[in-house]
Amino acid sequence: MPLIYRSMHNVGGKPEVGAAGKAFGVRPSEIAVDGNGNVHSGTGGMSVTPAWRLLAGLPHLIPRRLKSVVPSASGSTRLAIWRMGKGLSLRAPSPTIWCFAPIRENRSFTVL
């Protein structure tokens, strides 16, 4: 899988875990959950982008400290742009926003 990027809150050097737009997790509207509480490949996933600079169109997702690189950056200083890319399936509903999901049936997207 290629490298992917997501803007998330930084908590102690790790992404904040949760179901919010700026956390490592999936909002309930982003993926289908079956009657057993499982998620399946091809039913949605957490939104990501193939290149962090594509977030320039969403300046509130780029931390203000990066204004020297992206002049429109207006995001919270709590944000960091995280790079990921192992063990997941990827689909691209648009050229700038991608979604990733587990390769196999999986109970959650918890970071261990």
N, C-alpha and C positions, 0 to 999 in steps of 0.2 A: 504494500500500500504506500502511496506517496506521502510525503510530509503534509500535515494539515495544521491550521492555526485557528485559535479561538481566544478572544479577549475575555479574561476572567479575573475576579478579585484574587489578590495574592494574600494568603493567610499563612504567615510563618514560612514562606518560601515554597508553598504548595498551593494549587488552585483550591478555592473554596468549593466544597461539595454541596450540591443542593439542586433544586428544581427551578432555579431562577435563570434569567437570561444571561447573567454574568457569573455563573457558577458552573462547575463541572458536573453536569447532569442534564437530564432531559425534562423539558417542560411537559406536563401532561398532554398538551395539544400537539406535541411533536412526534409521538410514537403510540401505536396501538398496544394495549395490554390485554392479554386473553383472560378468560375466566379463572385461570390458575395463577394469575399474577405474573406471567412470563411475557417477555417481548420476543419478537421474531425478526429475523433479517428480512429486509424489503418492506417493512411497515412504517418506516420513518427513522428518526434518530436525532442526535444532537447536531445543531447547525455549526458548521465550520467553514473556513475559506481555504483555497489552495495556496494563497500567498498573503502574508500579513498586510502588504501594501494595498491590497484590494479593499481593506477596511477604511481607506481614505474617504470612500463614499459614505461612510458611517462614522464621522469624526468623534462622536460620543463614545465609541468603542476603543479609541486610541488614547492612551494616557497623555495628559498635557505635557508631561516631561519630554515627550517626543516631538514637540513643536518644531525643533530645529530640523527634523527629518520630514515631518508632515505638518505644515503650517496650520492646517485646519483642526489639528488634534484638540479635543475639548473634554476628553474623558477624565474620570476621577484618578487621582494619584494612587488609589488602591488597586487600579487595574494593572495587569501585565498581559502581554500577548504570549500565549503558550504554544509551543510546537509539539506535535504528537504524530504518531503514525505506525503503531504495531498492533497486529491481531484483530483488525476490524475490517468490515466491509464498507465501501464508500460508494455513494451515488451523488450525482450532480444535477439537482433540479434547475440550477441556473449557472451561468459561467462564473459568478462571483461567490455564491453561497453553496456549500456542499453539506451533506449529512453523512455521518458515519454511525454504524450500528454493529452489534456483535455478529461474528461470522456464524455462530450457532446459537440456538436457543439459550437464553441467559437470564438469570433472575434480576440482575441490576447492573448499573454502571458505577458501582462503588469503587473508589480508589482505596487500595489496601496499603 
